[in-house]
Amino acid sequence: MEETHIKRPTGMFGFTIVWLGQIISVLASAMSQFGLTIFMFQKTESATALGLMQVFFITPFLLISPIAGVMVDRHNRKLMMMVSDLGAGLATVLILIFQALGILEFWHLYFASIIYGLGMAFQWPAYSAAITTLVPKEQYGRANGMMSLIEAGPGVIAPLLAGALLPIIGLTGILFFDVATFLLAIGALMIVHIPQPPRTEEGAKGQGSIWKEAAYGFKYIFARPSLLGLQMIFFVGNLFAGIGFTLLAPMVLSRTANDSLMLGSVQTAGAIGGVIGGIAMSAWGGFKRRVHGVLAGWAISGLGMAIVGLTGGLPIWIVGIIVTALVGSLINGSNQAIWQAKVAPDVQGRVFSARRLIAWFTNPISPIIAGTLADFVLEPQMRAASNLSETFGWLVGTGPGAGMGLIIFFCGLFSALIGLAGYFIPAIHNAEILLPDHDELPKADAVPA
């Protein structure tokens, strides 16, 4: 007798449903973030205070990531995806309550960032590992291109939409809309079937206590020089990118007398570049040798960031941010596809969490380095008559924001050099040749006792 129940959507169709729920939710979150960034800078007028929001987000995120990876591998991945959305939603609810009561202070955002970081620690390994079982291998590049649109797409209209709505519904209204869209994202997850991964030999080797399983993700990476090399590219590149992009908003605001429209224009331009890159990656899927997307992408992205730091105002900022954003999907989508193809699905939660921790290890200190260098060293030097302002004034200008521009310029150059360096390291350049795909590995039930 045939079954009469309706099957839940899966495959690329199921993935698209989840993706739509996420992109709407992230649009609302981007609007909230835009409003809160202006709120924070108006309250403090400090690049350090603004950067500390990232510190309070990323530190708990990194600390809990290894445990989050174990939970993703041990439990239902759809449930873990919902946990991440609930964590982010709870953080926004707290900010909404404080704002509605009229007692929101800048330090409340630090507390909310901690909760947000804890929830988001589950999101990336859960979503990344879910793609592996939900989508056919040949569609990894396109699916990851679509995921990159979640980061870039809402940013096209979020700053302008938030700027238009803030005078009408205020920060409270935008935060309320943000909370409502979290429920939509969770609803999209509930109707989709996300298969659990098959057991593999690698998964059997990694079983044990929660601490052993958390450590297994690192052991897996360190035992494979190609994977470790790829992560070191992101480790060093993210250090400089983190410093540079921490200073983007305060640099623009400093150079434009806190003009939120100018900041919104720059952010929107970057988002448009990201959307174009994401659409191209979704349609194209990236280079056949995906490592080229990673290494060449880092080189181009760094050059774009260097341009952002130059003198010239809005036209220069827009050109630089678009160049950087265009290749973001290529870098991350190519790298993600390599890992999804090479790492056994039932250990991807642990391995991807360890991978993210390695790549983001410098993130808690990047904003502190950026804020300290800007507020106490280079901003004062570039605002006054000094050897530094005389040497680099023609390049990045002088006055408010010039010191931050100089930092962004050099961070971009260093990021570009990191990408080029990977071509001279065989373990990185030949990663896809040296490592077998996970579907070529034996399954656990095929392993002799």
Protein Blocks (a to p, Z undefined) as FASTA:
>chain_A
ZZfbdcddehjllmmmmmmmmmmmmmmmmmmmmmmmmmmmmmnopaklmmmmmmmmmmmm
mmmmmmmmmmmmmmcfklmmmmmmmmmmmmmmmmmmmmmnopacfklmmmmmmmmmmmmm
mmmmmmmmmmmmmpcfklmmmmmmmmmmmmmmmmmmmmmmmmmmmmmnommlmmmmmmmm
mmmmmmmmmmpccddddddfklmmmgccfklmmmmmmmmmmmmmklmmmmmmmmmmmmmm
mmmmmmmmmmmmmmnoopaklmmmmmmmmmmmmmmmmmmmmmnnpafblmlmmmmmmmmm
mmmmmmmmpghijmlmmmmmmmmmmmmmmmmmmmmmmmmmmpcfklmmmmmmmmmmmmmm
mmmmmmmmmmmmmmmmmmmmmmpccfklmmmmmmnogaehklmmmmmmmmmmmmmmmmmm
mmmmmklmmmmmmpccfklpccfklpcZZ
